[in-house]
């Protein structure tokens, strides 16, 4: 008969031990899952707010440039900001998938990388006339960057195709 100060040990194969251990692990896992959900909701709200504010800013900039008759000169800046909005929306989608499915999917990150790369290519090409005036070294460096960006687009697209072929149901459908 166990008295005061003695410890009763439960054998590892005792069903009571595995039941309480499993229950504890489940509770801890649920707690982490709830914290993760709160973080995803917070990130989603911040990203959505940022996208909406940036969209309003781009819209105002577009209207102002149009009214002032300087739209052709402001296209690179406006294009850069518009594509930034698209990137933020894609990151928001990534957060949404992670929140809904509780998985980290590769496809949305590849798409964000692809958009960022295309964004840079478009901005470089839109600034091309100004680049020629900066000199031969700047021109050469920009062409090198453009070549690297083109390679990255091909790599991102190839990765997306390979991912789709290997795991056709890897990402949840957009709703």
C-alpha positions in Angstrom: 0.0 0.0 0.0 1.6 3.3 -1.1 2.0 5.7 1.7 2.8 9.4 1.9 5.8 10.4 -0.2 5.9 7.4 -2.4 5.4 7.6 -6.2 3.4 5.1 -8.1 4.9 4.6 -11.5 2.7 3.7 -14.5 4.2 1.1 -16.9 4.9 2.5 -20.4 2.5 0.0 -21.9 -0.3 1.0 -19.5 -3.3 2.3 -21.5 -3.8 5.0 -18.9 -0.3 6.5 -19.6 -0.8 6.6 -23.4 -4.3 8.0 -23.1 -3.3 10.9 -20.9 -0.1 11.5 -22.9 -2.1 11.5 -26.2 -4.8 13.8 -24.7 -2.1 16.3 -23.5 -0.4 16.2 -26.9 -3.8 16.9 -28.5 -4.5 19.8 -26.3 -1.0 21.3 -26.9 -1.5 20.8 -30.6 -4.9 22.5 -30.6 -3.4 25.4 -28.7 -0.6 25.9 -31.3 -3.2 25.6 -34.0 -5.3 28.4 -32.5 -2.2 30.6 -32.1 -1.4 29.9 -35.8 -4.9 30.8 -36.8 -4.7 34.1 -34.9 -1.4 34.9 -36.6 -2.8 34.1 -40.0 -5.9 36.2 -39.5 -3.7 39.1 -38.3 -1.4 38.8 -41.3 -4.4 38.5 -43.6 -5.9 41.7 -42.2 -2.6 43.6 -42.5 -2.1 42.4 -46.1 -5.6 43.2 -47.1 -5.4 46.7 -45.6 -2.0 47.3 -47.3 -3.4 46.1 -50.7 -6.4 48.3 -50.4 -4.5 51.4 -49.4 -1.9 50.8 -52.1 -4.6 50.3 -54.7 -6.2 53.6 -53.7 -2.9 55.3 -53.9 -2.2 53.9 -57.3 -5.7 54.9 -58.5 -5.1 58.5 -57.3 -1.7 58.6 -58.9 -3.1 57.3 -62.2 -5.9 59.9 -62.1 -3.5 62.7 -61.2 -1.0 61.7 -63.9 -3.9 61.5 -66.5 -5.2 64.9 -65.5 -1.7 66.5 -65.5 -0.9 65.0 -68.9 2.2 63.2 -67.7 0.9 59.6 -67.7 3.5 58.4 -70.2 6.3 59.5 -67.9 4.7 58.0 -64.8 3.9 54.6 -66.4 7.0 52.8 -64.9 6.1 54.0 -61.3 2.4 53.2 -61.7 3.1 49.8 -63.2 5.6 49.0 -60.4 2.9 49.8 -57.8 0.1 48.0 -59.6 2.2 44.8 -59.7 3.1 45.3 -56.1 -0.7 45.1 -55.3 -0.9 41.9 -57.4 2.0 40.4 -55.3 0.3 41.4 -52.0 -2.9 39.8 -53.2 -1.0 36.6 -54.1 0.7 36.6 -50.7 -2.8 37.1 -49.1 -4.0 34.0 -51.1 -1.0 32.1 -49.7 -2.0 33.1 -46.1 -5.6 32.1 -46.9 -4.6 28.6 -48.1 -2.3 28.2 -45.1 -5.2 29.3 -42.7 -7.8 27.1 -44.4 -5.8 24.0 -45.2 -3.2 24.2 -42.4 -0.5 23.3 -45.0 2.3 25.3 -46.5 1.9 25.0 -50.3 4.8 25.7 -52.7 2.7 26.9 -55.6 1.6 30.3 -54.2 5.2 31.2 -53.3 6.4 30.3 -56.8 3.6 32.5 -58.3 4.7 35.4 -56.0 8.3 34.9 -57.2 7.1 34.8 -60.8 5.1 38.0 -60.4 8.0 39.8 -58.6 10.4 38.8 -61.4 8.0 39.9 -64.2 7.4 43.1 -62.3 11.1 43.8 -62.3 11.4 43.0 -66.0 8.5 45.3 -66.9 9.9 48.1 -64.8 13.4 47.7 -66.4 11.9 47.8 -69.9 9.7 50.7 -69.1 12.8 52.7 -67.9 14.9 51.6 -70.9 14.9 55.0 -72.7 16.3 56.7 -69.6 18.9 53.9 -69.1 20.7 54.6 -72.4 21.5 58.2 -71.1 23.1 56.7 -67.9 26.1 55.2 -69.8 27.4 52.0 -71.1 28.2 50.4 -67.8 24.7 50.9 -66.5 23.3 49.7 -69.8 25.4 46.5 -69.6 24.5 45.8 -66.0 20.8 46.3 -66.7 21.0 43.9 -69.7 22.7 41.4 -67.4 19.9 41.8 -64.8 17.3 41.4 -67.6 19.0 38.2 -68.7 19.0 36.9 -65.1 15.3 37.8 -64.6 14.4 36.0 -67.9 16.2 32.9 -66.6 14.3 33.2 -63.3 11.0 33.4 -65.2 11.8 30.2 -67.0 12.9 28.5 -63.8 9.7 29.5 -62.0 7.4 28.4 -64.8 9.3 25.1 -65.1 8.9 24.6 -61.3 5.2 25.3 -61.5 4.8 22.9 -64.4 6.8 20.2 -62.5 4.7 20.8 -59.4 1.4 20.5 -61.3 2.5 17.2 -63.0 3.8 15.7 -59.7 0.9 16.9 -57.4 -2.1 18.0 -59.5 -4.1 18.6 -56.3 -1.3 20.3 -54.3 -3.2 23.5 -53.8 -6.8 24.2 -52.9 -9.0 25.8 -55.4 -9.6 29.5 -55.2 -13.0 30.4 -53.9 
